[in-house]
């Protein structure tokens, strides 16, 4: 065979005969999982076999790929660059060899969905039940995020991200369900006190963040006086603390409604007009398995119908 640099085909394809292409599937699993153990489970290898494959991958690519850091691992810059083209190449290969259509009754894939912890609190239970019923051999992975970025797709192997309509995305989006902001208070607050009374008389429990918490700017624009009595770092603690310790908070209705099944919580409508807080689906643009996308899309809509 001619060398690429010495009159060969110039494509590099003639060199592939000397490369073990079976390494590419575990390589992608390793880069997405960032764990030898999880990657081995995903592709059906033993952990020693996966470690041996990693050694061969490092030799093939001339790069460490993953580096131990504390109890976990981090990817090298070269490894990060490989994720997107490697995933794309393997997806195209799957189409070329004409694998059977996605069959939820037998498929053993890991279904990865990213969302905030509050969205997971709302959709997680029913989503888990439906996946268990309809794809009994699959594994559902819920990744909790704060604000989605392009790296959510390229680094985490996410199939679909559920994001608030207020968050920007470069990719097409589709509404999964609508939501709105409500006022929540403990059930023992004076029943005659309306939402505005609660907001002005009760101490507020607010998420502790560098960003302005929506919709407090609306209260300020309307000249509504309020006092912050407590700051907490975890969004889901807010309704629980309100119900058990008193005070008032501004919360998504779907979260408050779900929390109301666990604690006694009073819910009132926000007293001023607000933009929506709907949740949208944004699909991984590199996900090429259309049968799987349509199946998961229908399943997510079934989840939303039962909220």
VOPAGU-2260 file (C-alpha; in pm, 1 decimal, decimal comma):
REM VOPAGU-2260
SITE   aa  ch    i         X         Y         Z
SITE  UNK   A    0       0,0       0,0       0,0
SITE  UNK   A    1     120,7     350,9     -76,7
SITE  UNK   A    2     174,0     590,2     208,1
SITE  UNK   A    3     -50,9     896,9     221,5
SITE  UNK   A    4     252,1    1120,8     216,6
SITE  UNK   A    5     414,7     931,2     -72,2
SITE  UNK   A    6     165,9     906,4    -353,6
SITE  UNK   A    7    -103,6     705,4    -177,0
SITE  UNK   A    8    -475,2     766,4    -206,9
SITE  UNK   A    9    -447,5    1066,7      24,2
SITE  UNK   A   10    -762,3     964,9     213,9
SITE  UNK   A   11    -596,7     766,0     489,3
SITE  UNK   A   12    -847,6     483,4     433,4
SITE  UNK   A   13    -572,4     248,2     315,5
SITE  UNK   A   14    -425,1     259,6     665,4
SITE  UNK   A   15    -740,1     136,4     838,3
SITE  UNK   A   16    -655,4    -226,9     763,7
SITE  UNK   A   17    -392,4    -206,5    1037,0
SITE  UNK   A   18    -630,2     -48,3    1290,0
SITE  UNK   A   19    -859,8    -245,0    1519,8
SITE  UNK   A   20   -1186,9     -56,8    1460,6
SITE  UNK   A   21   -1352,3    -258,6    1738,5
SITE  UNK   A   22   -1180,7     -18,9    1978,0
SITE  UNK   A   23   -1394,5     274,4    1863,1
SITE  UNK   A   24   -1717,2     167,7    2035,6
SITE  UNK   A   25   -1559,5     123,4    2381,8
SITE  UNK   A   26   -1361,1     443,2    2319,9
SITE  UNK   A   27   -1680,6     645,0    2274,6
SITE  UNK   A   28   -1836,0     478,6    2580,4
SITE  UNK   A   29   -1529,9     569,6    2786,5
SITE  UNK   A   30   -1527,8     932,2    2670,1
SITE  UNK   A   31   -1899,9     976,3    2740,4
SITE  UNK   A   32   -1907,5     788,5    3070,8
SITE  UNK   A   33   -1568,5     909,9    3202,6
SITE  UNK   A   34   -1549,8     586,0    3396,6
SITE  UNK   A   35   -1386,7     256,1    3301,8
SITE  UNK   A   36   -1643,2      66,4    3511,1
SITE  UNK   A   37   -1951,8     233,1    3359,1
SITE  UNK   A   38   -1808,6     217,8    3007,9
SITE  UNK   A   39   -1740,2    -155,1    3048,9
SITE  UNK   A   40   -2098,4    -216,3    3165,1
SITE  UNK   A   41   -2235,3     -14,8    2872,9
SITE  UNK   A   42   -2053,2    -213,0    2600,8
SITE  UNK   A   43   -2066,7    -551,7    2771,8
SITE  UNK   A   44   -1697,3    -590,6    2858,4
SITE  UNK   A   45   -1536,1    -695,2    3183,9
SITE  UNK   A   46   -1349,9    -420,0    3366,5
SITE  UNK   A   47   -1006,4    -580,7    3297,7
SITE  UNK   A   48   -1095,9    -607,5    2927,9
SITE  UNK   A   49   -1198,6    -241,4    2923,6
SITE  UNK   A   50    -872,8    -140,6    3094,4
SITE  UNK   A   51    -679,9    -341,7    2833,8
SITE  UNK   A   52    -877,3    -170,5    2555,6
SITE  UNK   A   53    -791,9     168,9    2707,7
SITE  UNK   A   54    -421,6      82,1    2696,0
SITE  UNK   A   55    -453,4      -7,6    2326,7
SITE  UNK   A   56    -652,1     310,7    2253,8
SITE  UNK   A   57    -385,1     522,5    2418,6
SITE  UNK   A   58    -118,5     352,5    2208,9
SITE  UNK   A   59    -322,0     392,5    1890,4
SITE  UNK   A   60    -396,3     762,8    1941,5
SITE  UNK   A   61     -75,4     863,9    2116,6
SITE  UNK   A   62    -269,3    1030,3    2399,3
SITE  UNK   A   63    -361,6     947,6    2761,3
SITE  UNK   A   64    -732,3    1020,3    2684,9
SITE  UNK   A   65    -839,6    1000,7    3051,1
SITE  UNK   A   66    -641,2    1113,5    3354,7
SITE  UNK   A   67    -716,3    1022,6    3713,5
SITE  UNK   A   68    -815,1    1320,6    3927,5
SITE  UNK   A   69    -914,4    1248,1    4285,8
SITE  UNK   A   70   -1186,4     983,4    4287,5
SITE  UNK   A   71   -1282,2    1046,4    3924,2
SITE  UNK   A   72   -1122,1    1105,0    3586,9
SITE  UNK   A   73   -1090,4    1399,0    3351,0
SITE  UNK   A   74   -1058,4    1395,9    2972,3
SITE  UNK   A   75    -755,5    1531,5    2790,6
SITE  UNK   A   76    -809,2    1808,8    2531,8
SITE  UNK   A   77    -754,1    1550,9    2255,5
SITE  UNK   A   78   -1021,7    1325,6    2406,3
SITE  UNK   A   79   -1271,9    1612,7    2421,8
SITE  UNK   A   80   -1211,9    1684,3    2053,2
SITE  UNK   A   81   -1281,9    1320,7    1964,7
SITE  UNK   A   82   -1630,3    1289,4    2116,8
SITE  UNK   A   83   -1841,6    1459,6    1850,8
SITE  UNK   A   84   -1670,0    1318,5    1536,8
SITE  UNK   A   85   -1644,3     972,2    1688,7
SITE  UNK   A   86   -2013,3     965,7    1782,1
SITE  UNK   A   87   -2108,3    1088,4    1435,4
SITE  UNK   A   88   -1887,9     828,4    1261,5
SITE  UNK   A   89   -2030,6     540,5    1465,0
SITE  UNK   A   90   -2387,9     654,7    1406,3
SITE  UNK   A   91   -2325,1     669,3    1032,0
SITE  UNK   A   92   -2168,5     323,3    1047,6
SITE  UNK   A   93   -2478,5     190,8    1222,5
SITE  UNK   A   94   -2690,6     319,6     932,4
SITE  UNK   A   95   -2459,1     167,6     672,5
SITE  UNK   A   96   -2476,4    -181,7     821,1
SITE  UNK   A   97   -2855,2    -140,4     853,3
SITE  UNK   A   98   -2903,4    -240,7    1214,2
SITE  UNK   A   99   -3263,9    -333,0    1302,8
SITE  UNK   A  100   -3497,9     -53,7    1412,2
SITE  UNK   A  101   -3504,3      39,9    1778,0
SITE  UNK   A  102   -3710,1    -219,7    1963,5
SITE  UNK   A  103   -3800,0    -102,3    2315,2
SITE  UNK   A  104   -3895,3    -455,8    2418,1
SITE  UNK   A  105   -3538,0    -581,0    2375,7
SITE  UNK   A  106   -3307,7    -276,9    2357,7
SITE  UNK   A  107   -3051,1    -249,0    2637,0
SITE  UNK   A  108   -2928,3     103,6    2576,1
SITE  UNK   A  109   -2880,4     375,1    2838,0
SITE  UNK   A  110   -3142,7     647,9    2785,1
SITE  UNK   A  111   -2994,1     977,1    2904,5
SITE  UNK   A  112   -3210,3    1283,1    2973,1
SITE  UNK   A  113   -3075,6    1606,7    3120,6
SITE  UNK   A  114   -3287,4    1853,5    3319,4
SITE  UNK   A  115   -3283,8    2066,4    3632,2
SITE  UNK   A  116   -3346,6    1892,4    3962,6
SITE  UNK   A  117   -3684,7    2065,3    3990,0
SITE  UNK   A  118   -3793,0    1932,8    3648,5
SITE  UNK   A  119   -3669,1    1588,0    3752,1
SITE  UNK   A  120   -3882,1    1618,9    4065,5
SITE  UNK   A  121   -4186,7    1682,0    3845,9
SITE  UNK   A  122   -4137,9    1433,2    3562,9
SITE  UNK   A  123   -3898,4    1179,7    3716,6
SITE  UNK   A  124   -4140,8     938,4    3887,8
SITE  UNK   A  125   -4375,9     888,3    3592,9
SITE  UNK   A  126   -4087,1     888,8    3344,6
SITE  UNK   A  127   -3917,5     613,7    3543,5
SITE  UNK   A  128   -4235,4     404,5    3551,4
SITE  UNK   A  129   -4300,3     438,6    3177,3
SITE  UNK   A  130   -3944,8     349,8    3077,6
SITE  UNK   A  131   -3957,6      44,8    3305,6
SITE  UNK   A  132   -4287,8     -62,2    3148,4
SITE  UNK   A  133   -4207,3       7,4    2783,5
SITE  UNK   A  134   -3832,6     -59,1    2766,5
SITE  UNK   A  135   -3777,0    -312,2    3046,0
SITE  UNK   A  136   -3413,4    -385,8    2956,3
SITE  UNK   A  137   -3303,6     -23,8    2912,2
SITE  UNK   A  138   -3142,3     191,2    3179,5
SITE  UNK   A  139   -3275,6     541,9    3242,5
SITE  UNK   A  140   -3011,7     797,1    3338,8
SITE  UNK   A  141   -3127,9    1137,8    3465,6
SITE  UNK   A  142   -2854,0    1400,0    3457,2
SITE  UNK   A  143   -2931,6    1712,0    3660,7
SITE  UNK   A  144   -2799,3    2039,6    3521,0
SITE  UNK   A  145   -2845,3    2408,1    3599,3
SITE  UNK   A  146   -2811,8    2582,0    3263,3
SITE  UNK   A  147   -2762,9    2365,2    2951,7
SITE  UNK   A  148   -2464,4    2431,3    2727,8
SITE  UNK   A  149   -2334,2    2273,0    2407,9
SITE  UNK   A  150   -2109,2    2060,1    2629,6
SITE  UNK   A  151   -2424,7    1903,3    2778,4
SITE  UNK   A  152   -2460,1    1723,2    2445,1
SITE  UNK   A  153   -2096,5    1666,5    2351,7
SITE  UNK   A  154   -1953,7    1567,4    2690,1
SITE  UNK   A  155   -2237,1    1382,5    2860,5
SITE  UNK   A  156   -2389,3    1161,7    2589,8
SITE  UNK   A  157   -2731,7    1317,5    2650,1
SITE  UNK   A  158   -3016,6    1217,4    2418,4
SITE  UNK   A  159   -3250,5    1506,3    2500,8
SITE  UNK   A  160   -3242,6    1807,9    2730,6
SITE  UNK   A  161   -3553,3    1946,2    2902,4
SITE  UNK   A  162   -3507,1    2320,9    2943,7
SITE  UNK   A  163   -3714,2    2620,1    3045,3
SITE  UNK   A  164   -3840,5    2833,0    2758,4
SITE  UNK   A  165   -3637,3    3119,5    2901,4
SITE  UNK   A  166   -3306,2    2942,0    2833,0
SITE  UNK   A  167   -3143,5    2995,1    2495,2
SITE  UNK   A  168   -3062,8    2702,0    2267,3
SITE  UNK   A  169   -2892,9    2687,0    1929,2
SITE  UNK   A  170   -3100,8    2382,7    1838,8
SITE  UNK   A  171   -3471,3    2335,8    1754,2
SITE  UNK   A  172   -3702,2    2299,8    2050,0
SITE  UNK   A  173   -4052,7    2170,5    2109,0
SITE  UNK   A  174   -4284,6    2243,5    2401,5
SITE  UNK   A  175   -4332,3    1948,9    2636,4
SITE  UNK   A  176   -4556,9    2116,9    2893,2
SITE  UNK   A  177   -4653,9    2463,1    3014,2
SITE  UNK   A  178   -4585,2    2599,2    3359,5
SITE  UNK   A  179   -4628,3    2922,4    3553,7
SITE  UNK   A  180   -4504,9    3098,2    3865,9
SITE  UNK   A  181   -4717,3    3076,8    4182,3
SITE  UNK   A  182   -4696,2    3196,4    4541,5
SITE  UNK   A  183   -4653,3    2919,4    4799,2
SITE  UNK   A  184   -4699,3    2949,1    5174,2
SITE  UNK   A  185   -4755,7    2722,9    5471,0
SITE  UNK   A  186   -5108,6    2595,9    5517,8
SITE  UNK   A  187   -5147,1    2773,8    5852,1
SITE  UNK   A  188   -5115,6    3126,1    5709,5
SITE  UNK   A  189   -5434,1    3338,2    5754,6
SITE  UNK   A  190   -5687,2    3209,5    5499,6
SITE  UNK   A  191   -5815,1    3561,4    5431,7
SITE  UNK   A  192   -5467,9    3676,7    5323,6
SITE  UNK   A  193   -5436,8    3685,2    4945,9
SITE  UNK   A  194   -5120,0    3637,8    4741,5
SITE  UNK   A  195   -5018,3    4002,0    4764,9
SITE  UNK   A  196   -5073,1    4002,8    5141,7
SITE  UNK   A  197   -4858,1    3692,6    5178,6
SITE  UNK   A  198   -4581,0    3845,6    4969,1
SITE  UNK   A  199   -4567,8    4163,3    5177,7
SITE  UNK   A  200   -4619,5    4019,6    5527,4
SITE  UNK   A  201   -4435,4    3684,1    5525,9
SITE  UNK   A  202   -4055,7    3641,1    5518,0
SITE  UNK   A  203   -3940,4    3505,0    5181,0
SITE  UNK   A  204   -3735,3    3190,6    5130,1
SITE  UNK   A  205   -3522,3    3245,9    4819,0
SITE  UNK   A  206   -3269,8    3040,7    4622,1
SITE  UNK   A  207   -2918,2    3165,8    4693,7
SITE  UNK   A  208   -2770,2    3246,1    4352,4
SITE  UNK   A  209   -2566,1    3514,8    4180,3
SITE  UNK   A  210   -2843,0    3559,0    3921,3
SITE  UNK   A  211   -3158,1    3757,8    3995,9
SITE  UNK   A  212   -3431,4    3513,8    4091,4
SITE  UNK   A  213   -3733,1    3532,6    3863,6
SITE  UNK   A  214   -3983,8    3695,0    3913,1
SITE  UNK   A  215   -3852,2    3923,8    4189,2
SITE  UNK   A  216   -3774,1    4199,6    3936,7
SITE  UNK   A  217   -4148,5    4207,7    3864,1
SITE  UNK   A  218   -4226,9    4265,8    4232,7
SITE  UNK   A  219   -3970,2    4543,0    4243,2
SITE  UNK   A  220   -4107,9    4705,2    3927,6
SITE  UNK   A  221   -4456,3    4695,0    4084,3
SITE  UNK   A  222   -4327,7    4855,3    4405,7
SITE  UNK   A  223   -4416,3    4554,7    4623,1
SITE  UNK   A  224   -4217,3    4556,5    4950,8
SITE  UNK   A  225   -4081,9    4221,4    5066,9
SITE  UNK   A  226   -3823,8    4083,0    5305,8
SITE  UNK   A  227   -3591,6    3789,1    5243,4
SITE  UNK   A  228   -3583,5    3579,7    5557,5
SITE  UNK   A  229   -3379,9    3282,9    5434,5
SITE  UNK   A  230   -3145,1    3192,6    5150,0
SITE  UNK   A  231   -3097,4    2827,3    5050,7
SITE  UNK   A  232   -2880,0    2674,4    4781,2
SITE  UNK   A  233   -3113,5    2390,5    4682,7
SITE  UNK   A  234   -3426,7    2486,9    4489,5
SITE  UNK   A  235   -3623,8    2183,5    4608,1
SITE  UNK   A  236   -3568,9    2273,0    4973,3
SITE  UNK   A  237   -3769,2    2592,6    4927,4
SITE  UNK   A  238   -4126,2    2450,9    4924,6
SITE  UNK   A  239   -4040,8    2198,7    5196,5
SITE  UNK   A  240   -3907,1    2468,3    5427,7
SITE  UNK   A  241   -4205,7    2692,8    5355,9
SITE  UNK   A  242   -4448,4    2414,5    5442,5
SITE  UNK   A  243   -4269,2    2308,7    5760,8
SITE  UNK   A  244   -4120,2    2635,4    5888,9
SITE  UNK   A  245   -4346,2    2907,5    5747,9
SITE  UNK   A  246   -4277,7    3197,2    5518,7
SITE  UNK   A  247   -4354,5    3246,0    5151,7
SITE  UNK   A  248   -4180,1    3166,4    4822,3
SITE  UNK   A  249   -4217,3    3203,3    4446,8
SITE  UNK   A  250   -4215,7    2869,8    4272,2
SITE  UNK   A  251   -4310,6    2687,3    3955,4
SITE  UNK   A  252   -4665,2    2554,1    3983,8
SITE  UNK   A  253   -4570,7    2199,9    3871,3
SITE  UNK   A  254   -4305,7    2176,2    4143,2
SITE  UNK   A  255   -4540,3    2315,6    4410,0
SITE  UNK   A  256   -4818,5    2079,9    4302,7
SITE  UNK   A  257   -4585,8    1778,1    4321,0
SITE  UNK   A  258   -4449,8    1889,3    4659,7
SITE  UNK   A  259   -4805,4    1930,6    4787,6
SITE  UNK   A  260   -4842,9    1550,6    4776,9
SITE  UNK   A  261   -4565,7    1527,4    5038,4
SITE  UNK   A  262   -4628,4    1827,1    5265,5
SITE  UNK   A  263   -4920,5    2058,7    5345,2
SITE  UNK   A  264   -4864,7    2355,5    5115,2
SITE  UNK   A  265   -5081,7    2649,0    5018,2
SITE  UNK   A  266   -5067,0    2764,6    4654,8
SITE  UNK   A  267   -5189,4    3103,5    4529,0
SITE  UNK   A  268   -5164,8    3260,9    4184,0
SITE  UNK   A  269   -4897,7    3526,5    4128,8
SITE  UNK   A  270   -5074,4    3867,2    4143,4
SITE  UNK   A  271   -4918,1    4020,0    3828,5
SITE  UNK   A  272   -4889,6    3912,4    3461,9
SITE  UNK   A  273   -4581,3    3705,8    3383,0
SITE  UNK   A  274   -4428,5    3536,7    3077,8
SITE  UNK   A  275   -4460,1    3160,1    3063,4
SITE  UNK   A  276   -4227,0    2909,6    3223,5
SITE  UNK   A  277   -4287,3    2618,5    2986,7
SITE  UNK   A  278   -4048,3    2326,5    2955,0
SITE  UNK   A  279   -3912,7    2242,7    2608,4
SITE  UNK   A  280   -3740,7    1938,4    2459,2
SITE  UNK   A  281   -3409,8    1998,0    2279,6
SITE  UNK   A  282   -3268,1    1689,3    2109,6
SITE  UNK   A  283   -2902,3    1608,5    2073,8
SITE  UNK   A  284   -2828,7    1721,8    1715,8
SITE  UNK   A  285   -2590,4    1426,9    1671,6
SITE  UNK   A  286   -2851,9    1168,5    1765,4
SITE  UNK   A  287   -2929,1     995,6    1435,9
SITE  UNK   A  288   -3152,9     707,6    1551,5
SITE  UNK   A  289   -3487,8     845,2    1433,3
SITE  UNK   A  290   -3685,2     541,4    1551,8
SITE  UNK   A  291   -3552,1     589,2    1903,5
SITE  UNK   A  292   -3615,1     965,7    1894,4
SITE  UNK   A  293   -3980,1     918,6    1794,4
SITE  UNK   A  294   -4031,2     653,1    2062,8
SITE  UNK   A  295   -3877,7     867,0    2338,9
SITE  UNK   A  296   -4059,9    1178,3    2217,5
SITE  UNK   A  297   -4396,2     996,8    2242,2
SITE  UNK   A  298   -4303,6     863,1    2586,1
SITE  UNK   A  299   -4216,8    1213,3    2712,2
SITE  UNK   A  300   -4549,7    1347,8    2586,2
SITE  UNK   A  301   -4724,2    1066,4    2774,9
SITE  UNK   A  302   -4536,5    1174,1    3087,4
SITE  UNK   A  303   -4649,5    1535,3    3037,3
SITE  UNK   A  304   -5013,0    1429,2    2992,6
SITE  UNK   A  305   -5013,8    1274,2    3339,3
SITE  UNK   A  306   -4875,8    1578,2    3524,3
